[in-house]
Amino acid sequence: MLSVLSVFGLRSHFLVVVTVKEKLTADPDSEIATTSLRVSLICPLGKMRLSVPCRAMTCTHLQCFDATLYLQMNEKKATWVCPVCDKKAPYENLIIDGYGMSVY
């Protein structure tokens, strides 16, 4: 499952950077400007450093979780819920973060 996700679910480094820039300039009418975003290198599931950073396409956050651990957990008990925002995150909606792969 992870090998298929690595080939077909990889979001390029460039697209992730564009997404981050969009989040930083999301509301031009706001008087408060966001100048930075903080993302943890620790997986919210296993509390260990991310090895394969991933998130669902339907998630609006940038925080990743570890794809390997997420897939293992859903093999045992298939809930397919994002550990960051609690939205549905089925396998077919998962993407690997290309930027995160270069950072993590």
Phi and psi restraints in degrees (value plus and minus 20) as a CYANA .aco file:
   2 LEU   PHI     -87.8   -47.8
   2 LEU   PSI     -55.8   -15.8
   3 SER   PHI     -86.4   -46.4
   3 SER   PSI     -58.4   -18.4
   4 VAL   PHI     -87.1   -47.1
   4 VAL   PSI     -62.9   -22.9
   5 LEU   PHI     -82.3   -42.3
   5 LEU   PSI     -58.2   -18.2
   6 SER   PHI     -84.9   -44.9
   6 SER   PSI     -49.8    -9.8
   7 VAL   PHI    -107.8   -67.8
   7 VAL   PSI     -70.1   -30.1
   8 PHE   PHI    -116.5   -76.5
   8 PHE   PSI     -36.6     3.4
   9 GLY   PHI    -130.1   -90.1
   9 GLY   PSI       0.8    40.8
  10 LEU   PHI    -107.6   -67.6
  10 LEU   PSI     101.5   141.5
  11 ARG   PHI    -114.4   -74.4
  11 ARG   PSI     106.2   146.2
  12 SER   PHI     -83.8   -43.8
  12 SER   PSI     136.3   176.3
  13 HIS   PHI     -73.0   -33.0
  13 HIS   PSI     -65.4   -25.4
  14 PHE   PHI     -80.9   -40.9
  14 PHE   PSI     -66.2   -26.2
  15 LEU   PHI     -84.3   -44.3
  15 LEU   PSI     -55.8   -15.8
  16 VAL   PHI     -87.5   -47.5
  16 VAL   PSI     -61.2   -21.2
  17 VAL   PHI     -82.4   -42.4
  17 VAL   PSI     -61.2   -21.2
  18 VAL   PHI     -81.9   -41.9
  18 VAL   PSI     -62.2   -22.2
  19 THR   PHI     -82.3   -42.3
  19 THR   PSI     -62.6   -22.6
  20 VAL   PHI     -82.7   -42.7
  20 VAL   PSI     -64.1   -24.1
  21 LYS   PHI     -82.2   -42.2
  21 LYS   PSI     -58.1   -18.1
  22 GLU   PHI     -83.8   -43.8
  22 GLU   PSI     -60.8   -20.8
  23 LYS   PHI     -85.6   -45.6
  23 LYS   PSI     -53.8   -13.8
  24 LEU   PHI     -92.8   -52.8
  24 LEU   PSI     -44.8    -4.8
  25 THR   PHI    -137.8   -97.8
  25 THR   PSI      14.1    54.1
  26 ALA   PHI     -83.8   -43.8
  26 ALA   PSI     -62.3   -22.3
  27 ASP   PHI    -144.3  -104.3
  27 ASP   PSI      75.1   115.1
  28 PRO   PHI     -87.4   -47.4
  28 PRO   PSI     -39.9     0.1
  29 ASP   PHI    -103.7   -63.7
  29 ASP   PSI     -31.7     8.3
  30 SER   PHI     -91.8   -51.8
  30 SER   PSI     123.5   163.5
  31 GLU   PHI    -103.1   -63.1
  31 GLU   PSI     -32.9     7.1
  32 ILE   PHI    -121.8   -81.8
  32 ILE   PSI     104.2   144.2
  33 ALA   PHI    -121.4   -81.4
  33 ALA   PSI     112.8   152.8
  34 THR   PHI    -109.5   -69.5
  34 THR   PSI     102.8   142.8
  35 THR   PHI    -129.0   -89.0
  35 THR   PSI     -30.8     9.2
  36 SER   PHI    -175.0  -135.0
  36 SER   PSI     138.7   178.7
  37 LEU   PHI    -149.4  -109.4
  37 LEU   PSI     117.4   157.4
  38 ARG   PHI    -126.2   -86.2
  38 ARG   PSI     110.0   150.0
  39 VAL   PHI    -151.3  -111.3
  39 VAL   PSI     116.1   156.1
  40 SER   PHI    -103.9   -63.9
  40 SER   PSI     128.4   168.4
  41 LEU   PHI    -108.4   -68.4
  41 LEU   PSI     -20.3    19.7
  42 ILE   PHI    -121.1   -81.1
  42 ILE   PSI     113.2   153.2
  43 CYS   PHI     -90.6   -50.6
  43 CYS   PSI     111.2   151.2
  44 PRO   PHI     -88.2   -48.2
  44 PRO   PSI     -36.6     3.4
  45 LEU   PHI    -102.8   -62.8
  45 LEU   PSI     -77.0   -37.0
  46 GLY   PHI    -119.0   -79.0
  46 GLY   PSI     -24.1    15.9
  47 LYS   PHI      35.5    75.5
  47 LYS   PSI      12.8    52.8
  48 MET   PHI    -147.8  -107.8
  48 MET   PSI     145.7   185.7
  49 ARG   PHI     -79.3   -39.3
  49 ARG   PSI     118.4   158.4
  50 LEU   PHI     -85.2   -45.2
  50 LEU   PSI     117.9   157.9
  51 SER   PHI    -128.9   -88.9
  51 SER   PSI     -59.1   -19.1
  52 VAL   PHI    -148.9  -108.9
  52 VAL   PSI      71.4   111.4
  53 PRO   PHI     -88.8   -48.8
  53 PRO   PSI     110.1   150.1
  54 CYS   PHI    -167.5  -127.5
  54 CYS   PSI     141.1   181.1
  55 ARG   PHI    -176.3  -136.3
  55 ARG   PSI     151.4   191.4
  56 ALA   PHI    -108.8   -68.8
  56 ALA   PSI     129.6   169.6
  57 MET   PHI     -82.0   -42.0
  57 MET   PSI     -46.6    -6.6
  58 THR   PHI    -101.2   -61.2
  58 THR   PSI     -30.9     9.1
  59 CYS   PHI     -97.5   -57.5
  59 CYS   PSI     125.2   165.2
  60 THR   PHI    -119.7   -79.7
  60 THR   PSI     -29.8    10.2
  61 HIS   PHI    -105.8   -65.8
  61 HIS   PSI     144.2   184.2
  62 LEU   PHI    -119.4   -79.4
  62 LEU   PSI     -35.7     4.3
  63 GLN   PHI     -80.8   -40.8
  63 GLN   PSI     113.1   153.1
  64 CYS   PHI    -122.0   -82.0
  64 CYS   PSI     145.4   185.4
  65 PHE   PHI    -149.4  -109.4
  65 PHE   PSI     145.0   185.0
  66 ASP   PHI     -99.7   -59.7
  66 ASP   PSI     101.1   141.1
  67 ALA   PHI     -82.2   -42.2
  67 ALA   PSI     -62.4   -22.4
  68 THR   PHI     -80.3   -40.3
  68 THR   PSI     -69.0   -29.0
  69 LEU   PHI     -85.8   -45.8
  69 LEU   PSI     -61.0   -21.0
  70 TYR   PHI     -80.9   -40.9
  70 TYR   PSI     -63.8   -23.8
  71 LEU   PHI     -87.2   -47.2
  71 LEU   PSI     -60.0   -20.0
  72 GLN   PHI     -83.1   -43.1
  72 GLN   PSI     -62.5   -22.5
  73 MET   PHI     -85.2   -45.2
  73 MET   PSI     -57.5   -17.5
  74 ASN   PHI     -99.6   -59.6
  74 ASN   PSI     -34.1     5.9
  75 GLU   PHI     -89.5   -49.5
  75 GLU   PSI     -58.4   -18.4
  76 LYS   PHI     -96.1   -56.1
  76 LYS   PSI     -66.7   -26.7
  77 LYS   PHI    -162.8  -122.8
  77 LYS   PSI      84.2   124.2
  78 ALA   PHI     -96.3   -56.3
  78 ALA   PSI      75.3   115.3
  79 THR   PHI    -125.7   -85.7
  79 THR   PSI     -54.8   -14.8
  80 TRP   PHI      31.2    71.2
  80 TRP   PSI      32.3    72.3
  81 VAL   PHI    -138.6   -98.6
  81 VAL   PSI     114.6   154.6
  82 CYS   PHI     -82.5   -42.5
  82 CYS   PSI     108.1   148.1
  83 PRO   PHI     -94.1   -54.1
  83 PRO   PSI     -28.4    11.6
  84 VAL   PHI    -114.7   -74.7
  84 VAL   PSI     -69.5   -29.5
  85 CYS   PHI    -136.3   -96.3
  85 CYS   PSI     -22.4    17.6
  86 ASP   PHI      45.7    85.7
  86 ASP   PSI      -1.1    38.9
  87 LYS   PHI    -106.7   -66.7
  87 LYS   PSI     141.4   181.4
  88 LYS   PHI     -80.6   -40.6
  88 LYS   PSI     113.9   153.9
  89 ALA   PHI    -158.6  -118.6
  89 ALA   PSI      49.7    89.7
  90 PRO   PHI     -88.7   -48.7
  90 PRO   PSI     139.8   179.8
  91 TYR   PHI     -71.1   -31.1
  91 TYR   PSI     -64.1   -24.1
  92 GLU   PHI     -88.4   -48.4
  92 GLU   PSI     -32.6     7.4
  93 ASN   PHI    -120.6   -80.6
  93 ASN   PSI     -19.8    20.2
  94 LEU   PHI     -98.1   -58.1
  94 LEU   PSI     123.6   163.6
  95 ILE   PHI    -152.6  -112.6
  95 ILE   PSI     126.2   166.2
  96 ILE   PHI    -113.1   -73.1
  96 ILE   PSI     112.9   152.9
  97 ASP   PHI    -101.5   -61.5
  97 ASP   PSI      87.2   127.2
  98 GLY   PHI     -83.0   -43.0
  98 GLY   PSI     -57.3   -17.3
  99 TYR   PHI     -86.9   -46.9
  99 TYR   PSI     -63.8   -23.8
 100 GLY   PHI     -81.4   -41.4
 100 GLY   PSI     -55.3   -15.3
 101 MET   PHI     -82.2   -42.2
 101 MET   PSI     -55.4   -15.4
 102 SER   PHI     -98.1   -58.1
 102 SER   PSI     -45.7    -5.7
 103 VAL   PHI    -107.6   -67.6
 103 VAL   PSI     -65.8   -25.8
